[in-house]
Amino acid sequence: MKLSARNQLPGKVKALNEGVVTAEVVIELDGGGELVAVITKKSAGSLGLSVGKKVYAVVKSTEVMVAVD
């Protein structure tokens, strides 16, 4: 698989919470930390996602916001 996005973070599915239309995917990153993505339930099924499956979190964004209290 080749992608133009540079931010490809390897990890594994820690939790998969499916709703009626969407699925919340909690990814435990190899370098530590977690990332949560919301995708369609159909996409989760097409990817064969399940807890423990090795995945990549691919981040492509034009903006990242940082906030402090």
Phi, psi and omega in degrees: 000127175240133179229154176280338180293131182275334183271085179246107187256113180286147178188198176220155180290120179268322179209149179224111182246105184267134173255199180290318184243326185244166176228132175266123183248117176263121182249124174271112185285147180301325182276006184099156181090173181227156176223139179244131178235144174247119181232172178288152177298324179297319178295319178299319178293317180297326179277351181066035183292140175203160180302132180094346182290137178285129182219173172238132170270117182254119184249119175227112185215150176268352184210136172234128181259143176235134181226154175224161176282000000 
